[in-house]
Amino acid sequence: MTNIDYDAAWATVPAVAHCERQLRTLEARKSALFDVPGPDAARRAVIAEAVKATREGAAFPDDIGARAATAYRDALEVESERIALHEAVTSLRHHLDYLRETEAETALEALGDRLGEFLAEVRKVVPDLKGALSAEEAIEKGGKAPDAWKRLTAMLGRLRSIRDAQYRTLRPLGDGQRLQQLRTAGHFEVAGLQPGDVPADILRAMTSGHYDVPYLVYLANHSDAWVPSSFDALEAEDAPDIGEPDDSVTDSSRWQPRERIISEPPAPKPTGAERTPQLSY
């Protein structure tokens, strides 16, 4: 399925844009090649036709060699072009996959710009809502609120498009299952996310991808709405917060060893049973 934000983001990468143009051209040429038999089959067909005509009373053609060779060459040219186009298309597809990994940062940056521009458009409409959080409330508010609700509802599709483009761009850069985990954790939407600070209904939309107008308004007014610049940047958002180090433990200058003096053991007391051993020679 075509995604205008995905295509537009990658169009900012010259190597990718060139590769995609070449692919479209070559695939169209490949599809336009008429179906002809292979060179051997084409040559045999000319010879068989001449033999058949001879059996039916015609003279066997003096230029049968030239005719058969021409048929062979014509078919060989088409076959060669088909092989060349097939190899070129296959190679360019692999190269495009390579570029989508090595040039992803540029495309993600472009997506971030598109998200910023989109949210700026959303913010222009938000004041007309007059704080309405549902279609019913927008109707009650009156004035421009109902129309603003409709406009923002229509804009939800664009947010889905940008996030889908974001997912497709990040997907080749890491594990797909891990990427989905990060997405459902809400890190796709906002940098520095603290789930405990987000209202339940907003967090639900953020982690499920089921966007609604209140969520769109929330995102438009959030200073940390983002498109991550890489898979690693997204992964870093899920790192556990271990807090500030405890200086009383980690600062060695505040820790001094305590010296414990161990006294000499007392000398053994005589019991009267001691004797000098007799040595015999």
C-alpha positions as CSV (number, residue, x, y, z in Angstrom):
1,M,0.0,0.0,0.0
2,T,1.3,3.4,-0.9
3,N,2.2,5.7,2.0
4,I,2.8,9.3,0.9
5,D,4.8,10.2,4.0
6,Y,7.1,7.1,3.6
7,D,7.7,7.9,0.0
8,A,8.3,11.6,0.7
9,A,10.7,10.9,3.4
10,W,12.8,8.6,1.3
11,A,12.6,11.0,-1.6
12,T,15.0,13.2,0.4
13,V,17.7,10.6,0.1
14,P,19.2,11.1,-3.5
15,A,20.6,7.6,-3.8
16,V,17.2,6.0,-2.9
17,A,15.3,8.3,-5.2
18,H,17.6,7.4,-8.1
19,C,17.4,3.7,-7.3
20,E,13.6,3.8,-7.2
21,R,13.3,5.7,-10.5
22,Q,15.5,3.1,-12.2
23,L,13.6,0.3,-10.7
24,R,10.3,1.7,-12.0
25,T,11.7,2.2,-15.5
26,L,13.3,-1.3,-15.7
27,E,10.2,-3.0,-14.3
28,A,8.1,-1.3,-16.9
29,R,10.5,-2.3,-19.7
30,K,10.5,-5.9,-18.4
31,S,6.7,-6.0,-18.4
32,A,6.5,-4.6,-21.9
33,L,8.6,-7.3,-23.5
34,F,6.4,-9.3,-25.8
35,D,6.3,-13.1,-25.3
36,V,8.4,-14.9,-27.9
37,P,9.9,-18.4,-28.0
38,G,13.5,-18.9,-27.2
39,P,16.2,-18.7,-29.9
40,D,16.3,-22.5,-30.6
41,A,12.5,-22.8,-30.6
42,A,12.3,-19.8,-33.0
43,R,14.8,-21.3,-35.4
44,R,13.1,-24.7,-35.3
45,A,9.8,-23.1,-36.0
46,V,11.1,-21.5,-39.2
47,I,12.6,-24.7,-40.4
48,A,9.5,-26.7,-39.6
49,E,7.3,-24.3,-41.5
50,A,9.6,-24.6,-44.6
51,V,9.5,-28.4,-44.4
52,K,5.7,-28.4,-44.1
53,A,5.4,-26.1,-47.1
54,T,7.7,-28.4,-49.2
55,R,5.5,-31.4,-48.3
56,E,2.5,-29.5,-49.6
57,G,4.1,-28.8,-52.9
58,A,6.2,-25.7,-52.5
59,A,9.9,-25.5,-53.2
60,F,12.2,-25.7,-50.3
61,P,13.5,-22.1,-49.8
62,D,17.1,-21.4,-50.9
63,D,17.5,-18.8,-48.1
64,I,16.3,-21.2,-45.3
65,G,19.6,-20.6,-43.4
66,A,19.2,-16.9,-43.5
67,R,15.6,-17.1,-42.4
68,A,16.3,-19.5,-39.5
69,A,19.3,-17.4,-38.4
70,T,17.3,-14.2,-38.5
71,A,14.6,-15.8,-36.3
72,Y,17.3,-17.1,-33.9
73,R,18.9,-13.7,-33.7
74,D,15.6,-11.8,-33.1
75,A,14.6,-14.2,-30.4
76,L,18.1,-14.2,-28.9
77,E,18.0,-10.4,-28.6
78,V,14.6,-10.5,-26.8
79,E,15.8,-13.3,-24.5
80,S,19.0,-11.4,-23.7
81,E,17.2,-8.2,-22.9
82,R,14.8,-10.2,-20.6
83,I,17.7,-11.8,-18.8
84,A,19.5,-8.4,-18.5
85,L,16.5,-6.7,-17.1
86,H,15.8,-9.5,-14.7
87,E,19.3,-9.3,-13.3
88,A,19.2,-5.5,-13.1
89,V,15.9,-5.4,-11.3
90,T,17.0,-8.1,-8.8
91,S,20.3,-6.3,-8.1
92,L,18.6,-2.9,-7.7
93,R,16.1,-4.3,-5.3
94,H,18.9,-5.7,-3.1
95,H,20.7,-2.4,-3.3
96,L,17.5,-0.5,-2.3
97,D,17.2,-2.7,0.8
98,Y,20.8,-1.9,1.6
99,L,20.2,1.8,1.2
100,R,17.1,1.7,3.4
101,E,19.4,0.5,6.2
102,T,22.4,2.8,5.7
103,E,20.4,5.9,4.9
104,A,17.6,5.5,7.4
105,E,18.7,8.3,9.6
106,T,18.1,10.9,6.8
107,A,14.6,9.5,6.1
108,L,13.7,9.5,9.8
109,E,14.8,13.1,10.1
110,A,12.6,14.0,7.2
111,L,9.7,12.2,8.9
112,G,10.4,14.1,12.0
113,D,10.1,17.3,10.0
114,R,6.8,16.1,8.5
115,L,5.4,15.3,11.9
116,G,6.4,18.7,13.2
117,E,4.7,20.5,10.3
118,F,1.6,18.3,10.7
119,L,1.3,19.0,14.5
120,A,1.7,22.7,13.8
121,E,-1.4,22.5,11.5
122,V,-3.2,20.6,14.3
123,R,-2.4,23.4,16.8
124,K,-4.0,26.0,14.5
125,V,-7.4,24.1,14.8
126,V,-7.3,23.2,18.5
127,P,-8.4,26.6,19.9
128,D,-11.7,26.3,18.0
129,L,-12.5,23.2,20.0
130,K,-13.0,25.3,23.2
131,G,-11.8,22.3,25.3
132,A,-14.3,19.8,23.9
133,L,-13.2,16.2,24.5
134,S,-16.0,14.5,22.4
135,A,-18.2,15.2,19.5
136,E,-21.1,15.7,21.8
137,E,-19.2,18.3,23.8
138,A,-18.2,20.1,20.6
139,I,-21.8,20.4,19.6
140,E,-22.7,21.8,23.0
141,K,-19.8,24.3,22.8
142,G,-21.2,25.5,19.4
143,G,-19.6,28.0,17.2
144,K,-16.5,26.6,15.4
145,A,-16.2,23.7,17.7
146,P,-18.2,21.1,15.7
147,D,-16.3,21.9,12.5
148,A,-13.0,21.8,14.4
149,W,-13.9,18.4,15.7
150,K,-14.6,17.1,12.2
151,R,-11.3,18.6,10.9
152,L,-9.3,17.0,13.6
153,T,-11.0,13.7,13.1
154,A,-10.1,13.8,9.4
155,M,-6.5,14.6,10.4
156,L,-6.1,11.3,12.4
157,G,-5.4,9.4,9.2
158,R,-2.3,11.6,8.6
159,L,-0.9,10.8,12.0
160,R,-1.4,7.1,11.3
161,S,0.4,7.5,8.0
162,I,3.4,9.1,9.6
163,R,3.6,6.5,12.3
164,D,3.3,3.7,9.8
165,A,6.1,5.3,7.7
166,Q,8.1,5.5,10.9
167,Y,7.6,1.8,11.6
168,R,8.4,0.8,8.0
169,T,11.6,2.8,8.1
170,L,12.8,1.4,11.5
171,R,11.8,-2.2,10.8
172,P,14.9,-3.2,8.7
173,L,17.2,-1.7,11.4
174,G,16.5,-4.2,14.2
175,D,14.4,-7.0,15.6
176,G,10.7,-6.7,14.5
177,Q,9.3,-8.1,17.7
178,R,11.4,-5.7,19.8
179,L,10.3,-2.8,17.6
180,Q,6.6,-3.7,18.3
181,Q,7.3,-3.9,22.0
182,L,8.8,-0.4,22.0
183,R,5.8,0.8,20.0
184,T,3.2,-0.6,22.3
185,A,5.2,0.8,25.3
186,G,4.5,4.3,23.9
187,H,8.1,5.2,23.0
188,F,7.1,5.6,19.3
189,E,5.2,8.7,20.2
190,V,7.0,10.8,22.8
191,A,10.6,11.0,23.9
192,G,11.3,10.7,27.7
193,L,7.9,9.1,28.3
194,Q,6.9,8.6,31.9
195,P,3.7,6.5,31.8
196,G,2.7,7.5,35.3
197,D,2.4,11.1,34.3
198,V,0.1,10.4,31.3
199,P,-3.7,10.3,31.7
200,A,-5.1,6.7,31.3
201,D,-7.1,7.4,28.1
202,I,-4.2,9.2,26.5
203,L,-1.8,6.4,27.4
204,R,-4.2,3.8,26.0
205,A,-4.3,5.6,22.6
206,M,-0.6,6.1,22.7
207,T,0.3,2.4,23.3
208,S,-2.5,0.9,21.1
209,G,-2.2,3.1,18.1
210,H,-6.0,3.7,18.2
211,Y,-5.7,7.5,17.9
212,D,-8.6,9.8,18.6
213,V,-9.0,13.6,18.7
214,P,-8.2,14.0,22.4
215,Y,-4.9,12.2,21.8
216,L,-4.1,14.2,18.8
217,V,-4.6,17.4,20.8
218,Y,-2.4,16.0,23.6
219,L,0.4,15.1,21.1
220,A,0.2,18.5,19.3
221,N,0.7,20.2,22.6
222,H,3.5,17.9,23.8
223,S,7.0,19.4,23.4
224,D,8.6,16.0,23.1
225,A,6.5,14.4,20.4
226,W,9.1,12.9,18.1
227,V,10.3,10.5,15.4
228,P,13.4,8.7,16.7
229,S,16.5,9.2,14.7
230,S,17.5,5.5,14.9
231,F,16.6,2.1,16.3
232,D,19.2,2.6,19.0
233,A,17.7,6.0,20.0
234,L,14.3,4.3,20.3
235,E,15.8,1.4,22.3
236,A,17.4,3.9,24.7
237,E,14.0,5.2,25.7
238,D,13.2,1.9,27.3
239,A,16.3,1.8,29.5
240,P,15.5,1.5,33.2
241,D,15.8,4.7,35.3
242,I,18.2,3.8,38.1
243,G,18.1,7.3,39.6
244,E,21.0,9.4,40.9
245,P,23.9,7.6,42.5
246,D,24.1,7.7,46.4
247,D,27.2,9.7,47.1
248,S,27.4,8.3,50.6
249,V,28.2,4.9,49.1
250,T,29.9,5.7,45.8
251,D,32.1,8.7,47.0
252,S,35.2,6.9,48.3
253,S,36.5,10.2,49.8
254,R,33.7,10.0,52.4
255,W,34.6,6.4,53.4
256,Q,37.4,5.8,55.8
257,P,38.4,2.3,56.9
258,R,38.3,1.6,60.7
259,E,41.4,0.1,62.2
260,R,41.0,-2.7,64.7
261,I,44.0,-3.6,66.8
262,I,44.4,-7.3,67.7
263,S,46.4,-7.9,70.9
264,E,49.1,-10.5,71.3
265,P,47.8,-13.9,72.6
266,P,48.9,-14.6,76.3
267,A,51.8,-17.0,77.0
268,P,50.7,-20.5,78.1
269,K,50.8,-21.1,81.9
270,P,53.0,-24.0,83.2
271,T,51.0,-27.0,84.6
272,G,53.9,-28.9,86.4
273,A,53.5,-31.9,84.0
274,E,56.2,-30.7,81.7
275,R,59.4,-32.8,81.3
276,T,62.5,-32.6,79.3
277,P,62.6,-35.4,76.7
278,Q,65.4,-38.0,77.0
279,L,67.5,-38.3,74.0
280,S,69.3,-41.6,73.4
281,Y,72.4,-42.0,71.2
